[in-house]
Amino acid sequence: MIYELRVDEIVPGKAPQAHERLEKHLMGFFAKHGITVVGIWTDEIGTSNQLKALLAFDDLADRERKWSELQSDQAWIEIRTKSEEDGPLLACVTNTILRPTSYSPAQ
């Protein structure tokens, strides 16, 4: 098992739209394409314009396959395009791939 820590930096003023798109649409596409969402967070103290998601995959090949399927899903493309008619919602996305240590409770 590997984990992807995804940090989305939201364009100033676009947080409500980014949260709505994630909650109402992207969560369903994650489920449709078998992407396991461990959790999604915002900072209580820290940078307020970020969404942090922890996603789980079997391995790197599984991650690549599932992200490719999601990114080529015509329904997702249409929703993403419509949600960005007034400009992008995300300024930057940072992805970190994490592999648990042998002694980690999360495997």
HELIX and SHEET records of a PDB file:
HELIX    1   1 ALA A   15  ARG A   21  1                                   7    
HELIX    2   2 LEU A   22  LEU A   26  3                                   5    
HELIX    3   3 MET A   27  LYS A   32  1                                   6    
HELIX    4   4 LEU A   60  GLN A   71  1                                  12    
HELIX    5   5 GLN A   74  SER A   83  1                                  10    
SHEET    1   A 4 THR A  36  TRP A  41  0                                        
SHEET    2   A 4 GLN A  50  PHE A  57 -1                                        
SHEET    3   A 4 ILE A   2  ILE A  10 -1                                        
SHEET    4   A 4 LEU A  90  LEU A  98 -1                                        
END                                                                             
